[in-house]
Every structure is written in structure tokens, then in C-alpha cells.
Amino acid sequence: MESQPIDISALLGDAMLQTGRWDAARARLTLRFECTRSNADGTELTDRTVEVCLDGIVALAASYDTPKPDDRPAQFEPPEDVRIGSLAPWVLPEIEAEWVSTGSTIDEETVALAARTDWFHGSLDAARDARVRLSVHLTRGEPPVPTLLWVAGAGLSFHAADGPLSLDDWATQHRAWWAAWEKEWHGEQDDEATHDGLVLIETERPPGPRYEPPDEPAFEIDPTDCPEELLEPLRDWFEALLARDWRRRAVAERNPDMTLEEQTERLRRSCLSDLFGRWGYARAVDGWWIEGRRAYVGIRGIEHTMPMPDLAAEDTESVWDLALRQREGRWYVASYSQGWPHHGSAVSLPPEAKPWLARWASGARGA
């Protein structure tokens, strides 16, 4: 049995949670996943399932959160067909595990701050000294409701159809499955293979000649009653991207599950790949609220997109819905979504409600 914190998130990537068993008398939870694993030589396993057993459980809960950042937690009640009403008997149908993590501080915070948390056993206080914490993230219902099955206990063990499974063997089988998949998908091409013109490996876009986005303030908000304590991290969040100050951006959305250096490097890679060529300019607060250690701010402004082959540079009105959490007296950006009035994914406002547009030198496509 593993009794120290371990990370099995990669091994359970793309896994299906098939079923589970909660034995309250023995304080044991068993979760059975269908996993991406094969024999070490890449041949298929007859049974790809792995049972993850958690013993000495002191806390077990399911939490539910709002589908959108601007939804107020106090006004949210998860639909009955989304709630996990029982673990004994097990009532969840087979479902994709969006991701599984161990030892996550963020997930423990989520349980504490969720719009609703149902406790099957124990409490957060009982989990303070637990040696193992496991989180299974699910999405259920329409609109999708983020659901977290969270458990804290003394130890983890893993079992395959033929008996106990060591982490080393599981990792070998996981790598073998992906190697076989890549070989089948890519054929004989080993490096930077493409399929129908799509590059199938993650690459960081080289910055090349430095492109200069519009010389406008990244954060210039019209008068608002939104508290400065909420605006401060948002100012850092917007300005850091324009300045390529990855550390400042990491501080604005601090993730305690990583070191600041790890998060800074991850953000640098993301901003030079997934977010490359897009910059946001905040100009007005559409709305805000604070509920305990949770908050929301809606920001309206301009998104500038750099020119690409056959596409001119574009300035488009955009709306960012940002969810914030308070930790140790400071607010952080926890998550966000983005929409565009021109595309119908954000609310349109008349020109007279957007005086800041006149200050944008190049103009912008509104709705």
C-alpha cells in the first residue's frame, strides 16, 4: 500500500470511472477505472481496468459548483439528477473522469468554497492530518455542473484483474499504450508527425521578430464601484500579458499546487503557444459581486489579434468573466471565460454605454 502522497493524474488521464464501492464499516473506498494501459510490448490487455483503493478514510465528500463564473453560489442548487445521492449503493453511471489528482490544495479549497458540498463521511477538519487526498473531477448535467468527488485517508493501493499493481508497472503499461497509439497513428514518422496537415506534437511558437500590439494601456477602467481589492489582481493579470511578465501573471492567478517558478514557466509556455498573438485590454466593469472568499468581476474591453497569413490584425470587443478566490487575505484569479458580442457569445451594449471606445485609437468591431 502506498502511504505517501503520490501523483497518479497522468496514469488516469482519459480514464472512465466505471463504478465504485464505499464500505463505511471499513472506511474504504474502491474506484474502478478503465485506463489507457497495455502490455509492456504494446499488445492489448484483456482487461484494462485498475481499482484504486483508499483505506483509513477520514473524509469523503462530493462538491458542486456553478456552471459559469458569474453565477452566484448562494443562488445555486445542483439539479437532483446531477447530485451523487448515494455511494452505497453506488448510483453513478459510467462517466469520464475529466482529471484525477492527489494532494491538491486547490481541490481542498474547492470543497470548502463550493456552492454546495455533500458529506458522506467526516469533514474538512478531520482531513487535516490525512496522508492521502484524492480528487476525481467530473462534469454532469446540462449546462455542465463541475462536480468533485474528494476523499482523504491513510493510504492508496492499486489492483488489476490479475492482482496487486505497482506504480512502476502501471506507469510502464501507460507509456506502452501511448507508444503503440502513436505508432499506429503516425505510421513510420517518428518526429513531428502530421495528420491531414495537423501537427500532432505540442510545439512552442517561436516569437520571431517581436510583434508590437497596440500601444494602449492594458488596464484603464472607467469609473466603477468595484472594490480595489478585486481590481488589483485583474490589473496584474491584464498588464502582465502585454508586458510578457509571466511571473506577475502567475502571482495574479497563483496556484498553490505548484511552486511559483513552475507556474511561471507553464504560463510562459502557454502564452507563447495557446495564447500567442492575442492581447486583452480592459476598459469597463460590467458587474461584480463578493460572497465570502469568492468573487466575480465581468470586464469589457478590446481583444487585439495579431496578423496571420491571409488574415489582417483585428481589434474586437470582448468580455472576460473572471472568478476570484481569496487566500490569506489576497484575491486571485481562479478561472475565467471569454466571449465576444460580435459572435453572440457575450451581451451586446449600445455605443452610448461604452464611452471607452472613443479612447481606442484604432476603433473596434462591436456588436
Secondary structure, 3 states (H helix, E strand, C coil): CECCCCCCCCCCCCCEEEEEEEECCCCEEEEEEECCCCCCCCCCCCCCEEEEEEECCCEEEEEECCCCCCCCHHHCCCCCCCCCCCECCECCCCEECCEEEECCHHHHHHHHHCCEEEEEEECCHHHCCCCEEEEEEEEECCCCEEEEEEEEECEEEEEECCEECCHHHHHHHHHHHHHHHHHHHHCCCCCCCEECCEECCCCCCCCCCCCCCCCCCCECCCCCCCCHHHHHHHHHHHHHHHHCCHHHHHHHCCCCCCCHHHHHHHHHHHHCCCCCCEEEEEEEEEEEEEECCEEEEEEEEEEEECCECCECCEEEEEEEEEEEEEECCEEEEEEEEEECHHHCCCCCCCHHHCHHHHHCCCCCECC
